[in-house]
């Protein structure tokens, strides 16, 4: 089976993903094994789609925002 990769969604290596997310090796493994970050093995090496990394970043941003009711009380 041949998989065609889209130009706008490149695959990143394990090291590139660590740098892109600015996390340690153990944190990246934890994200993978918990199911928060899908990855694929190409031969014996892990690869990650940039769109999955971006989605994880957006998800973390949403979790970090304060609830609306608390934000309104502060203002």
C-alpha positions as CSV (number, residue, x, y, z in Angstrom):
1,X,0.0,0.0,0.0
2,X,1.3,3.4,-0.9
3,X,0.3,6.4,1.2
4,X,0.5,9.9,-0.4
5,X,1.6,12.7,1.9
6,X,0.0,16.1,1.5
7,X,2.5,19.0,1.1
8,X,0.7,21.1,3.7
9,X,0.8,18.4,6.4
10,X,4.4,17.1,6.6
11,X,5.6,14.3,8.8
12,X,8.0,15.2,11.6
13,X,10.6,13.1,13.3
14,X,10.6,12.4,17.1
15,X,13.3,15.0,17.7
16,X,11.5,17.6,15.5
17,X,8.2,17.0,17.3
18,X,10.0,17.5,20.7
19,X,11.4,20.8,19.5
20,X,8.1,21.9,17.9
21,X,6.1,21.2,21.1
22,X,9.0,22.2,23.3
23,X,8.7,19.1,25.5
24,X,11.1,16.5,26.8
25,X,11.4,13.0,25.3
26,X,9.5,11.5,28.3
27,X,6.7,14.0,27.9
28,X,6.3,13.2,24.2
29,X,6.2,9.4,25.0
30,X,3.6,10.1,27.7
31,X,1.4,12.1,25.2
32,X,1.7,9.2,22.7
33,X,0.9,6.4,25.1
34,X,-2.0,8.3,26.7
35,X,-3.6,8.6,23.2
36,X,-3.4,12.4,23.1
37,X,-0.9,12.4,20.2
38,X,-1.2,9.9,17.4
39,X,2.1,8.8,15.8
40,X,3.1,6.3,13.2
41,X,6.2,4.1,13.0
42,X,8.0,4.2,9.7
43,X,10.3,1.2,9.9
44,X,11.7,1.6,13.4
45,X,11.3,5.4,13.8
46,X,8.3,7.5,15.0
47,X,6.7,10.1,12.8
48,X,4.1,12.7,13.6
49,X,1.9,14.8,11.4
50,X,2.2,18.5,12.0
51,X,-1.6,18.9,12.0
52,X,-1.8,16.5,15.0
53,X,0.9,18.6,16.8
54,X,-1.0,21.8,16.1
55,X,-4.2,20.3,17.3
56,X,-2.5,19.2,20.6
57,X,-1.2,22.8,21.0
58,X,-4.7,24.2,20.5
59,X,-6.2,21.7,22.9
60,X,-3.7,22.7,25.6
61,X,-4.4,26.4,25.0
62,X,-8.1,25.8,25.5
63,X,-7.5,24.0,28.7
64,X,-5.3,26.8,30.0
65,X,-8.0,29.5,29.5
66,X,-9.8,30.5,32.7
67,X,-13.6,29.9,32.8
68,X,-15.6,32.8,31.5
69,X,-17.4,33.4,34.9
70,X,-14.0,33.8,36.7
71,X,-12.7,36.1,34.0
72,X,-15.7,38.4,34.3
73,X,-15.4,38.6,38.1
74,X,-11.7,39.8,37.8
75,X,-12.6,42.6,35.4
